[in-house]
Amino acid sequence: MAVITRLVSVLRAVFSVCAEISSLLIFLLVILISADVFGRYALDSPIPGTFEVTEALMVFIVFFAYAHTEATGQNIRIQLIEKRITEKQKIFLDLPAYLLGMFIFGLICWQSWEQAWQSYEINQRMSGLLRLPLWPAKSAVVLGSFLLVLQFMIGFVSSIPKILQKKPES
């Protein structure tokens, strides 16, 4: 059990690092876009390739933050329903959501892996001013989806004892 607890702790640290990378990329994206807008309108000289870099960074920003968002419970929930049900009922509703999330993001991970590998093999590049390689962004989808599947597994496994736990008598 201590090994599993340690593994979950390491995974949570990885989720946190990915979220920090996502936050840093948002900051860099804001600077890049602000500089591009300033250059375009004040100096009549936009930064070449801003669109391509922005397009690639958005994939990293979104997929690197998924697992951390789920791990910290900051995902979107239907509070209208949650306010009217017990904690045990919430957990019971979470179980199929975890399974569905594992399935969907497992498929995304698997298919994205094939796409990323093919993109790497053929040296696929973005169209546009900067012909950036596509495989890093496609790999970010793979990594982010894989980490989210792991978080769904953690959520599912940690919910089972809570469902089985008997309510303490008052």
ChimeraX commands (.cxc) that place a marker at each C-alpha (Angstrom):
marker #1 position 0.00,0.00,0.00 radius 0.5
marker #1 position 2.91,2.34,0.73 radius 0.5
marker #1 position 4.19,1.79,-2.82 radius 0.5
marker #1 position 0.85,2.83,-4.28 radius 0.5
marker #1 position 0.69,5.89,-2.02 radius 0.5
marker #1 position 4.21,6.86,-3.12 radius 0.5
marker #1 position 3.32,6.31,-6.79 radius 0.5
marker #1 position 0.23,8.52,-6.45 radius 0.5
marker #1 position 2.36,11.16,-4.73 radius 0.5
marker #1 position 4.90,11.08,-7.58 radius 0.5
marker #1 position 2.14,11.28,-10.18 radius 0.5
marker #1 position 0.57,14.26,-8.42 radius 0.5
marker #1 position 3.98,15.96,-8.50 radius 0.5
marker #1 position 4.20,15.25,-12.25 radius 0.5
marker #1 position 0.69,16.67,-12.73 radius 0.5
marker #1 position 1.74,19.76,-10.81 radius 0.5
marker #1 position 4.91,20.24,-12.88 radius 0.5
marker #1 position 2.88,19.92,-16.09 radius 0.5
marker #1 position 0.43,22.54,-14.79 radius 0.5
marker #1 position 3.34,24.85,-13.97 radius 0.5
marker #1 position 4.69,24.38,-17.50 radius 0.5
marker #1 position 1.23,25.17,-18.83 radius 0.5
marker #1 position 1.11,28.35,-16.72 radius 0.5
marker #1 position 4.56,29.40,-17.92 radius 0.5
marker #1 position 3.52,28.84,-21.53 radius 0.5
marker #1 position 0.43,31.00,-20.98 radius 0.5
marker #1 position 2.69,33.76,-19.68 radius 0.5
marker #1 position 5.01,33.44,-22.69 radius 0.5
marker #1 position 2.03,33.38,-25.02 radius 0.5
marker #1 position 0.68,36.60,-23.52 radius 0.5
marker #1 position 4.06,38.29,-23.97 radius 0.5
marker #1 position 4.41,37.03,-27.55 radius 0.5
marker #1 position 0.91,38.11,-28.56 radius 0.5
marker #1 position 1.27,41.49,-26.83 radius 0.5
marker #1 position 4.58,42.12,-28.56 radius 0.5
marker #1 position 3.06,41.07,-31.88 radius 0.5
marker #1 position 0.08,43.41,-31.44 radius 0.5
marker #1 position 2.38,46.25,-30.40 radius 0.5
marker #1 position 4.66,45.57,-33.36 radius 0.5
marker #1 position 1.75,45.34,-35.76 radius 0.5
marker #1 position -0.08,48.51,-34.73 radius 0.5
marker #1 position 2.67,50.75,-33.29 radius 0.5
marker #1 position 5.61,49.84,-35.50 radius 0.5
marker #1 position 3.80,48.42,-38.52 radius 0.5
marker #1 position 5.98,45.32,-38.17 radius 0.5
marker #1 position 4.35,42.21,-36.64 radius 0.5
marker #1 position 6.45,39.34,-35.32 radius 0.5
marker #1 position 6.70,36.69,-38.04 radius 0.5
marker #1 position 5.37,33.26,-37.07 radius 0.5
marker #1 position 3.32,34.37,-34.07 radius 0.5
marker #1 position 0.27,32.52,-35.34 radius 0.5
marker #1 position 2.16,29.24,-35.78 radius 0.5
marker #1 position 3.85,29.44,-32.37 radius 0.5
marker #1 position 0.53,30.33,-30.72 radius 0.5
marker #1 position -1.19,27.42,-32.42 radius 0.5
marker #1 position 1.46,24.96,-31.19 radius 0.5
marker #1 position 1.63,26.33,-27.65 radius 0.5
marker #1 position -2.14,26.15,-27.17 radius 0.5
marker #1 position -2.00,22.35,-27.43 radius 0.5
marker #1 position 0.65,22.18,-24.69 radius 0.5
marker #1 position -1.26,24.64,-22.50 radius 0.5
marker #1 position -4.52,22.71,-22.65 radius 0.5
marker #1 position -3.30,19.13,-22.44 radius 0.5
marker #1 position -0.62,19.73,-19.80 radius 0.5
marker #1 position -3.19,21.22,-17.42 radius 0.5
marker #1 position -5.88,18.50,-17.69 radius 0.5
marker #1 position -4.57,15.99,-15.13 radius 0.5
marker #1 position -3.76,18.63,-12.52 radius 0.5
marker #1 position -7.20,20.18,-12.94 radius 0.5
marker #1 position -8.84,16.80,-12.35 radius 0.5
marker #1 position -6.50,15.90,-9.48 radius 0.5
marker #1 position -7.29,19.11,-7.61 radius 0.5
marker #1 position -11.05,18.85,-8.21 radius 0.5
marker #1 position -11.21,22.06,-10.23 radius 0.5
marker #1 position -13.05,20.48,-13.13 radius 0.5
marker #1 position -16.50,21.65,-14.12 radius 0.5
marker #1 position -19.33,19.98,-12.25 radius 0.5
marker #1 position -23.06,20.36,-12.24 radius 0.5
marker #1 position -23.47,22.03,-8.87 radius 0.5
marker #1 position -27.23,22.19,-9.20 radius 0.5
marker #1 position -27.36,18.41,-8.82 radius 0.5
marker #1 position -24.45,18.12,-6.36 radius 0.5
marker #1 position -26.13,20.43,-3.86 radius 0.5
marker #1 position -29.09,18.06,-3.62 radius 0.5
marker #1 position -27.32,14.72,-3.14 radius 0.5
marker #1 position -25.20,13.14,-0.41 radius 0.5
marker #1 position -21.42,12.76,-0.52 radius 0.5
marker #1 position -21.77,9.01,-1.11 radius 0.5
marker #1 position -24.13,9.64,-4.03 radius 0.5
marker #1 position -21.61,12.09,-5.52 radius 0.5
marker #1 position -18.90,9.46,-5.31 radius 0.5
marker #1 position -21.27,6.88,-6.82 radius 0.5
marker #1 position -21.89,9.24,-9.78 radius 0.5
marker #1 position -18.15,9.85,-10.14 radius 0.5
marker #1 position -17.39,6.15,-10.74 radius 0.5
marker #1 position -18.96,5.91,-14.22 radius 0.5
marker #1 position -17.51,9.33,-15.05 radius 0.5
marker #1 position -14.03,8.03,-14.20 radius 0.5
marker #1 position -14.58,4.94,-16.36 radius 0.5
marker #1 position -15.90,7.01,-19.25 radius 0.5
marker #1 position -12.98,9.43,-18.90 radius 0.5
marker #1 position -10.47,6.55,-18.92 radius 0.5
marker #1 position -12.11,5.13,-22.03 radius 0.5
marker #1 position -12.36,8.39,-23.99 radius 0.5
marker #1 position -8.95,9.76,-23.10 radius 0.5
marker #1 position -7.43,6.31,-23.50 radius 0.5
marker #1 position -8.69,6.34,-27.09 radius 0.5
marker #1 position -7.40,9.89,-27.57 radius 0.5
marker #1 position -4.00,8.86,-26.19 radius 0.5
marker #1 position -3.78,5.76,-28.36 radius 0.5
marker #1 position -4.82,7.50,-31.58 radius 0.5
marker #1 position -2.69,10.56,-30.84 radius 0.5
marker #1 position 0.32,8.32,-30.28 radius 0.5
marker #1 position -0.13,6.88,-33.76 radius 0.5
marker #1 position -0.53,10.38,-35.21 radius 0.5
marker #1 position 2.48,11.75,-33.33 radius 0.5
marker #1 position 4.69,8.84,-34.37 radius 0.5
marker #1 position 3.64,9.11,-38.01 radius 0.5
marker #1 position 4.19,12.87,-37.89 radius 0.5
marker #1 position 7.70,12.29,-36.51 radius 0.5
marker #1 position 8.52,9.64,-39.12 radius 0.5
marker #1 position 7.51,11.78,-42.08 radius 0.5
marker #1 position 8.81,15.01,-40.52 radius 0.5
marker #1 position 5.38,16.62,-40.86 radius 0.5
marker #1 position 5.45,20.40,-40.51 radius 0.5
marker #1 position 2.94,23.19,-40.04 radius 0.5
marker #1 position 1.95,25.22,-43.02 radius 0.5
marker #1 position 2.65,28.90,-42.73 radius 0.5
marker #1 position 5.53,31.27,-42.21 radius 0.5
marker #1 position 7.33,29.13,-39.65 radius 0.5
marker #1 position 7.33,25.52,-40.70 radius 0.5
marker #1 position 7.48,24.09,-37.18 radius 0.5
marker #1 position 7.42,20.31,-36.76 radius 0.5
marker #1 position 4.02,18.97,-35.71 radius 0.5
marker #1 position 5.16,15.97,-33.68 radius 0.5
marker #1 position 5.93,17.90,-30.45 radius 0.5
marker #1 position 2.39,19.29,-30.25 radius 0.5
marker #1 position 0.93,15.91,-31.13 radius 0.5
marker #1 position 3.12,14.33,-28.44 radius 0.5
marker #1 position 1.75,16.84,-25.92 radius 0.5
marker #1 position -1.71,15.45,-26.64 radius 0.5
marker #1 position -0.39,11.94,-25.98 radius 0.5
marker #1 position 1.31,12.88,-22.70 radius 0.5
marker #1 position -1.56,15.00,-21.42 radius 0.5
marker #1 position -4.16,12.36,-22.26 radius 0.5
marker #1 position -2.06,9.61,-20.68 radius 0.5
marker #1 position -1.63,11.60,-17.47 radius 0.5
marker #1 position -5.36,12.30,-17.38 radius 0.5
marker #1 position -6.12,8.57,-17.78 radius 0.5
marker #1 position -3.81,7.90,-14.83 radius 0.5
marker #1 position -5.63,10.53,-12.77 radius 0.5
marker #1 position -9.00,9.00,-13.66 radius 0.5
marker #1 position -7.63,5.63,-12.52 radius 0.5
marker #1 position -6.47,7.16,-9.24 radius 0.5
marker #1 position -9.88,8.78,-8.75 radius 0.5
marker #1 position -11.70,5.54,-9.53 radius 0.5
marker #1 position -9.58,3.36,-7.26 radius 0.5
marker #1 position -9.67,5.87,-4.40 radius 0.5
marker #1 position -13.47,6.18,-4.68 radius 0.5
marker #1 position -14.17,2.48,-4.22 radius 0.5
marker #1 position -13.30,2.35,-0.48 radius 0.5
marker #1 position -15.41,5.47,0.08 radius 0.5
marker #1 position -18.43,3.76,-1.50 radius 0.5
marker #1 position -17.89,0.59,0.54 radius 0.5
marker #1 position -17.38,2.49,3.80 radius 0.5
marker #1 position -20.28,2.20,6.19 radius 0.5
marker #1 position -21.79,5.41,7.46 radius 0.5
marker #1 position -20.76,6.03,11.10 radius 0.5
marker #1 position -23.69,5.83,13.48 radius 0.5
marker #1 position -24.57,8.98,15.41 radius 0.5
marker link #1:1,2 radius 0.2
marker link #1:2,3 radius 0.2
marker link #1:3,4 radius 0.2
marker link #1:4,5 radius 0.2
marker link #1:5,6 radius 0.2
marker link #1:6,7 radius 0.2
marker link #1:7,8 radius 0.2
marker link #1:8,9 radius 0.2
marker link #1:9,10 radius 0.2
marker link #1:10,11 radius 0.2
marker link #1:11,12 radius 0.2
marker link #1:12,13 radius 0.2
marker link #1:13,14 radius 0.2
marker link #1:14,15 radius 0.2
marker link #1:15,16 radius 0.2
marker link #1:16,17 radius 0.2
marker link #1:17,18 radius 0.2
marker link #1:18,19 radius 0.2
marker link #1:19,20 radius 0.2
marker link #1:20,21 radius 0.2
marker link #1:21,22 radius 0.2
marker link #1:22,23 radius 0.2
marker link #1:23,24 radius 0.2
marker link #1:24,25 radius 0.2
marker link #1:25,26 radius 0.2
marker link #1:26,27 radius 0.2
marker link #1:27,28 radius 0.2
marker link #1:28,29 radius 0.2
marker link #1:29,30 radius 0.2
marker link #1:30,31 radius 0.2
marker link #1:31,32 radius 0.2
marker link #1:32,33 radius 0.2
marker link #1:33,34 radius 0.2
marker link #1:34,35 radius 0.2
marker link #1:35,36 radius 0.2
marker link #1:36,37 radius 0.2
marker link #1:37,38 radius 0.2
marker link #1:38,39 radius 0.2
marker link #1:39,40 radius 0.2
marker link #1:40,41 radius 0.2
marker link #1:41,42 radius 0.2
marker link #1:42,43 radius 0.2
marker link #1:43,44 radius 0.2
marker link #1:44,45 radius 0.2
marker link #1:45,46 radius 0.2
marker link #1:46,47 radius 0.2
marker link #1:47,48 radius 0.2
marker link #1:48,49 radius 0.2
marker link #1:49,50 radius 0.2
marker link #1:50,51 radius 0.2
marker link #1:51,52 radius 0.2
marker link #1:52,53 radius 0.2
marker link #1:53,54 radius 0.2
marker link #1:54,55 radius 0.2
marker link #1:55,56 radius 0.2
marker link #1:56,57 radius 0.2
marker link #1:57,58 radius 0.2
marker link #1:58,59 radius 0.2
marker link #1:59,60 radius 0.2
marker link #1:60,61 radius 0.2
marker link #1:61,62 radius 0.2
marker link #1:62,63 radius 0.2
marker link #1:63,64 radius 0.2
marker link #1:64,65 radius 0.2
marker link #1:65,66 radius 0.2
marker link #1:66,67 radius 0.2
marker link #1:67,68 radius 0.2
marker link #1:68,69 radius 0.2
marker link #1:69,70 radius 0.2
marker link #1:70,71 radius 0.2
marker link #1:71,72 radius 0.2
marker link #1:72,73 radius 0.2
marker link #1:73,74 radius 0.2
marker link #1:74,75 radius 0.2
marker link #1:75,76 radius 0.2
marker link #1:76,77 radius 0.2
marker link #1:77,78 radius 0.2
marker link #1:78,79 radius 0.2
marker link #1:79,80 radius 0.2
marker link #1:80,81 radius 0.2
marker link #1:81,82 radius 0.2
marker link #1:82,83 radius 0.2
marker link #1:83,84 radius 0.2
marker link #1:84,85 radius 0.2
marker link #1:85,86 radius 0.2
marker link #1:86,87 radius 0.2
marker link #1:87,88 radius 0.2
marker link #1:88,89 radius 0.2
marker link #1:89,90 radius 0.2
marker link #1:90,91 radius 0.2
marker link #1:91,92 radius 0.2
marker link #1:92,93 radius 0.2
marker link #1:93,94 radius 0.2
marker link #1:94,95 radius 0.2
marker link #1:95,96 radius 0.2
marker link #1:96,97 radius 0.2
marker link #1:97,98 radius 0.2
marker link #1:98,99 radius 0.2
marker link #1:99,100 radius 0.2
marker link #1:100,101 radius 0.2
marker link #1:101,102 radius 0.2
marker link #1:102,103 radius 0.2
marker link #1:103,104 radius 0.2
marker link #1:104,105 radius 0.2
marker link #1:105,106 radius 0.2
marker link #1:106,107 radius 0.2
marker link #1:107,108 radius 0.2
marker link #1:108,109 radius 0.2
marker link #1:109,110 radius 0.2
marker link #1:110,111 radius 0.2
marker link #1:111,112 radius 0.2
marker link #1:112,113 radius 0.2
marker link #1:113,114 radius 0.2
marker link #1:114,115 radius 0.2
marker link #1:115,116 radius 0.2
marker link #1:116,117 radius 0.2
marker link #1:117,118 radius 0.2
marker link #1:118,119 radius 0.2
marker link #1:119,120 radius 0.2
marker link #1:120,121 radius 0.2
marker link #1:121,122 radius 0.2
marker link #1:122,123 radius 0.2
marker link #1:123,124 radius 0.2
marker link #1:124,125 radius 0.2
marker link #1:125,126 radius 0.2
marker link #1:126,127 radius 0.2
marker link #1:127,128 radius 0.2
marker link #1:128,129 radius 0.2
marker link #1:129,130 radius 0.2
marker link #1:130,131 radius 0.2
marker link #1:131,132 radius 0.2
marker link #1:132,133 radius 0.2
marker link #1:133,134 radius 0.2
marker link #1:134,135 radius 0.2
marker link #1:135,136 radius 0.2
marker link #1:136,137 radius 0.2
marker link #1:137,138 radius 0.2
marker link #1:138,139 radius 0.2
marker link #1:139,140 radius 0.2
marker link #1:140,141 radius 0.2
marker link #1:141,142 radius 0.2
marker link #1:142,143 radius 0.2
marker link #1:143,144 radius 0.2
marker link #1:144,145 radius 0.2
marker link #1:145,146 radius 0.2
marker link #1:146,147 radius 0.2
marker link #1:147,148 radius 0.2
marker link #1:148,149 radius 0.2
marker link #1:149,150 radius 0.2
marker link #1:150,151 radius 0.2
marker link #1:151,152 radius 0.2
marker link #1:152,153 radius 0.2
marker link #1:153,154 radius 0.2
marker link #1:154,155 radius 0.2
marker link #1:155,156 radius 0.2
marker link #1:156,157 radius 0.2
marker link #1:157,158 radius 0.2
marker link #1:158,159 radius 0.2
marker link #1:159,160 radius 0.2
marker link #1:160,161 radius 0.2
marker link #1:161,162 radius 0.2
marker link #1:162,163 radius 0.2
marker link #1:163,164 radius 0.2
marker link #1:164,165 radius 0.2
marker link #1:165,166 radius 0.2
marker link #1:166,167 radius 0.2
marker link #1:167,168 radius 0.2
marker link #1:168,169 radius 0.2
marker link #1:169,170 radius 0.2
view
